[in-house]
């Protein structure tokens, strides 16, 4: 504030309040922005730089000045409903809480040691003409109604329940497909096994981040040869893949006894997966992050043809990862529509664009051509479409949880 | 004293220092050994004329090679060579010539001493560093396992019985995607300087000197240091945007450096020659930059185990605070995640072992899909790779939350011999 240039800028802004309020970019850095509130969270104190702010996107810059791990909450007027929180802020560390807050009375609280009621005060958010972004969505007209961020618990519950059903269905289809696949493989019907391989794995790839979250199952079921460590035994889908699409030389085919052992193991692990998936619960941030990481998977190993080193059925996995991401996104769509309709439209459009590029490489009603038939230009086109979607999709989690 | 004059003139204007030295070093060049551009005479001239205390240069001779505990310079050019000659004598001639050229270049002098050459001859020094200060150039040499034995186990230069037991190709780690054309090598040279042009000039001239005896196998440019090796240096950031190398070994910790970096004369009964040297681990680690950039700050900090702005551990404090791995958050989970990089690499989780890291950020343009071909060229100096690097990397390749965003694409393990004595040559103890 001492700096003359800053002071001048502030005076200028104050002289034209209506104009300044229209654009975010005119707000002064540090201290000058009425929607940025610093919070000094001590072991026995909780000092906010202001006790009021205009409604809209507020930033609470929380710094832990104490010796204990702390948390900062913004409660509704009742002191119970959590509007927003930052948890687990270590001593000396800072974290931003970014929230869309409509007009009303709120209770900020620091919780040194992460216990108790916390050190509370009162915070007033005044009606603002420039609230812009979220006004249409978040319960406007109802005045004091809380619904700070638009999503109701009911919407959240509906989204997570739907996604859970999707994941469960995929895991069950995976088990059914694996049964047929293993039966063909152990019976020595290689042609049948080869034709079932990719269409069955699709169910795994659609829920890959969930499946991967089981740290014991994932390496047993989906490890690629290049990811083995010394002395580790190689089992699962890709071990069988190599046996079904063996390299031309230097490979010893598995005996029928070995086939049975690998097949049984895969089937047993799949059963375990189904059981565990049933017990899972999901949160909307997990769904958002899951959708993002499915696209990361595509970018990392599918678009490069590394996943299916022997069968070259990478495009099945590619499409399945996209399916899974879309499923998560669609379940979150009603929430996103209320919070950031522009982002929703953009993600939707990019899913459509990507699917169009992908569909050019279809072979038969459910299948795809071999990755090896793609030209460098075609791979590039797929990769660009993945990147185009990945960027807005990476903003999904923050948008639905804000 | 000459050194002072050099400095004064150098500060008066770029170009003065080296040009003036051309004449000076040229006087000694008549003593030079024929055949190589960087003759022995040059080294003599350098020794008598250099001022080791000058602020922009490091002494080439000493107990240990420079470029290890030397404060990490800003830029790097690292090169690996395959020896094409078959005789021990030729190899030694190369090492002598490299020694002379390295001594000259690290003091800002041209290769070949600047002796006048016929107008129809190519210049001895390639010239692009003319007029530039020494820029703290260090040249650090290493010997790969393949120098000792060929792929059939045959002794190449009569030194197989001296191969250190720990000097073997690094094992395959899960997730490795190593390219042969970016890995291994019989010899390596790490050129570090505060000016890329000076570092590249050094590698270029050494490579030129080597033609006929050794050929470059691969090389890597690094544009920004990712660690500090001195307490006087600021902690730099890697391409993830995080401070890197906060807890690195530092030159100011001589006891720890002795314990973790320098090979002892009795460490390996077959290789007393490596006493005072070190093992150099080089790994080209690509970062999946695009995925990382789309990752939430909370996930980034969870993966690293430090906060991004200050570099403090997630358990709190400042950059230099010790991480508290037992501190838990309200959810009962540790504040520093179980798969956080800082946890898995911490000495307390690695039987107390530490590394001296000396890595550099790199970008080699982009790949065919328009993604940055970028990451961290990891260099570590260790006393025993079997106890220090290999166990740690085995664990990281399996458990590190960061592995999602990393791919190792190049690898090399080299034995960096002890420092060069006045009048000696790089690796002399190996051939004694």
Interface residues (C-beta under 8 A of the other chain):
Chain A: X64 X69 X71 X87 X88 X90 X91 X92 X93 X94 X114 X226 X227 X228 X229 X230 X232 X289 X292 X296 X299 X300 X303 X304 X376 X379 X380 X383 X384 X387 X390 X391 X393 X394 X397 X398
Chain B: X171 X172 X173 X174 X175 X176 X177 X288 X290 X291 X294 X295 X296 X299 X307 X309 X310 X312 X313 X314 X315 X316 X317 X318 X321 X327 X329 X330 X331 X335 X368 X369 X370 X371 X394 X397 X398 X404
